[in-house]
Amino acid sequence: MTELIVVVGAAVLSGGRLLAARRSAPVELAGRWELPGGKVEPGESPERALVRELREELGVSAEVVRRVPGEYALRAPYVLRVWTVRLLAGSSEPLALQDHDALRWLTADEVWDVDWLDQDVPAVAEVARVVWGEFSPPPPLPVPVTESGAPPPNPRSSNAGGAIG
Ligand SMILES: Nc1nc2c([nH]c(=O)n2[C@H]2C[C@H](O)[C@@H](COP(=O)(O)OP(=O)(O)OP(=O)(O)O)O2)c(=O)[nH]1
């Protein structure tokens, strides 16, 4: 049996808003939004991995607050575990330095305005529940159009405007 590899995801919170990051690579993930983070290295704790990844990817100094319940299956052998995180006093503002080409701070009302990676949707729903104290399900996916064969527009694709980095 293959060992699971933990990918740590950060629900970075500031002023009641959640930071979303748009991936720039690899090509199959580029343009979709995720929680910043990455793979835990051998011998590293998940919390240290989170702080390291946030420094590398966003240039921020951060501290882990608490684990968000759940473990979310990614492409095998990876699983995503999520923690809430806050920026330390004196930290730089996040910048899309590595792996991302845009960042957005999302309010509770805006959380489904970005096109999250499919596998992140349940994790983000849990973050929304934990952070904003409400169940905030994503909008339903459209029924596929069969007549013309044209793919329907994705209601979660609304990346225009408000992006930083
Ligand atoms: N960081 C992060 N990765 C995610 C999320 N959802 C998701 O499917 N992934 C995938 C993308 C990648 O295949 C894998 C994490 O890889 P990564 O490229 O972010 O990790 P890393 O920074 O350690 O990268 P590397 O050293 O292997 O280049 O998990 C998410 O919300 N955050």
The ligand as a Tripos MOL2 file, in Angstrom:
@<TRIPOS>MOLECULE
LIG
   32    34     1     0     0
SMALL
NO_CHARGES

@<TRIPOS>ATOM
      1 N1         -1.0090   23.7170   -1.8360 N.pl3     1 LIG1
      2 C1         -2.1180   23.1350   -2.2520 C.ar      1 LIG1
      3 N2         -2.0250   22.0940   -3.1100 N.ar      1 LIG1
      4 C2         -3.1700   21.5390   -3.5220 C.ar      1 LIG1
      5 C3         -4.4290   22.0140   -3.1090 C.ar      1 LIG1
      6 N3         -5.3920   21.2610   -3.7250 N.ar      1 LIG1
      7 C4         -4.7570   20.3720   -4.5020 C.ar      1 LIG1
      8 O1         -5.2590   19.5300   -5.2320 O.2       1 LIG1
      9 N4         -3.3830   20.5300   -4.3670 N.ar      1 LIG1
     10 C5         -2.3940   19.7070   -5.0530 C.3       1 LIG1
     11 C6         -1.5630   20.4560   -6.0450 C.3       1 LIG1
     12 C7         -0.2880   19.6540   -6.0470 C.3       1 LIG1
     13 O2         -0.4560   18.4950   -6.8770 O.3       1 LIG1
     14 C8         -0.1660   19.1980   -4.6070 C.3       1 LIG1
     15 C9          0.6510   20.1340   -3.7650 C.3       1 LIG1
     16 O3          1.7410   20.4770   -4.4590 O.3       1 LIG1
     17 P1          2.5090   21.8550   -4.3630 P.3       1 LIG1
     18 O4          3.1080   22.0850   -5.6940 O.co2     1 LIG1
     19 O5          1.6230   22.9510   -3.8310 O.co2     1 LIG1
     20 O6          3.5420   21.4420   -3.2570 O.3       1 LIG1
     21 P2          4.9930   21.9760   -3.0240 P.3       1 LIG1
     22 O7          4.9180   23.4690   -2.8810 O.co2     1 LIG1
     23 O8          5.5270   21.1810   -1.8910 O.co2     1 LIG1
     24 O9          5.6710   21.6850   -4.4110 O.3       1 LIG1
     25 P3          6.9840   20.9270   -4.8930 P.3       1 LIG1
     26 O10         8.0470   21.1780   -3.8650 O.co2     1 LIG1
     27 O11         6.6000   19.4740   -5.0150 O.co2     1 LIG1
     28 O12         7.2180   21.5640   -6.2170 O.co2     1 LIG1
     29 O13        -1.5010   19.1750   -4.0870 O.3       1 LIG1
     30 C10        -4.5040   23.1100   -2.2230 C.ar      1 LIG1
     31 O14        -5.5610   23.5910   -1.8010 O.2       1 LIG1
     32 N5         -3.3140   23.6290   -1.8120 N.ar      1 LIG1
@<TRIPOS>BOND
     1     1     2 1
     2     2     3 ar
     3     2    32 ar
     4     3     4 ar
     5     4     5 ar
     6     4     9 ar
     7     5     6 ar
     8     5    30 ar
     9     6     7 ar
    10     7     8 2
    11     7     9 ar
    12     9    10 1
    13    10    11 1
    14    10    29 1
    15    11    12 1
    16    12    13 1
    17    12    14 1
    18    14    15 1
    19    14    29 1
    20    15    16 1
    21    16    17 1
    22    17    18 2
    23    17    19 1
    24    17    20 1
    25    20    21 1
    26    21    22 2
    27    21    23 1
    28    21    24 1
    29    24    25 1
    30    25    26 2
    31    25    27 1
    32    25    28 1
    33    30    31 2
    34    30    32 ar
@<TRIPOS>SUBSTRUCTURE
     1 LIG1         1 GROUP 0 **** ****
